[in-house]
Amino acid sequence: MATSARQRVKRVARQGVAMASWASGSLAVRALLGTRPRVRALTYHRFGDAPGDPWCVATADFAVQMRWLAERGLLVSLDAVRDYDAGGTSLPHDSVLVTIDDGCRSLVEEALPVLREFAVPAVAYVSAGLVGAAAVAADHAEPFATWDELAKAQESGVEIGSHAFDHRSLARMSDAEALDQAVRSREEIGARLGTPVRSFAYPFGTRADFDARTNRALADAGYEIAFHSVHGSIRPGMAPIGLPRVKVEGGEGQRIFELTSRGAMDAWRAVDELVPRLARARRETHAR
Ligand SMILES: [Zn+2]
């Protein structure tokens, strides 16, 4: 299937999951039951004007999303999430940590003014070996921010975390290479920006891109907290290396965003779990 057709199908499916969660009342039921508060890390990538690109959120939409969260007091920092995960603090129900992957230039040019306006305690995950590089592939459609630009983001309150050294899947490397990626990126970012790097986001972050072995490499490299990209909420007591996130896609509209940030896309985890299994089954069928 062509990429754009596949994206259209996926968008309809995501909206279906979000609306079904709302229509079935599961969000309302959960709120009424007052279960332990759920916290989510939202994942963004690029910002700007790129209709049809699910990896790019329009800057005006991003501003509306941040205003909506700020007005409700739902924006929390990495520190707050870490303490909440460790069971030490309580956070408002449906609190949100904003994370932005890849360190593309639109992080600085488009997102940063919005993050500043609403005092968003965001974390940006950058691959140290790609900082300042030109666009490398179709899935990185814009150049990467420079170290000076990242320093500017940091001065504005954005914490910079590691997204491996050169944005390759850690699960597809040897133990030694995965550890090297984790250590080198942490050291380089720390040296360039002058602050300790304590968190990591897995490149790609699908089920096929992390496992117990890579989690161990991150812990050995000194990371306190790490996120993958399988959908889900964060609850106290979860292992801090290997926390889920929820992706925000471009063009989904404010209603879907509000549902997503309140847990309507947590169920997408089933798709995240299923797709690599199907791919593996397909590979095994072909290998036979
Ligand atoms: Zn990435």
Boltz pocket constraint, residues with backbone or C-beta under 6 A from the ligand:
constraints:
  - pocket:
      binder: B
      contacts: [[A, 101], [A, 102], [A, 163], [A, 167], [A, 202], [A, 203], [A, 204]]
      max_distance: 6.0
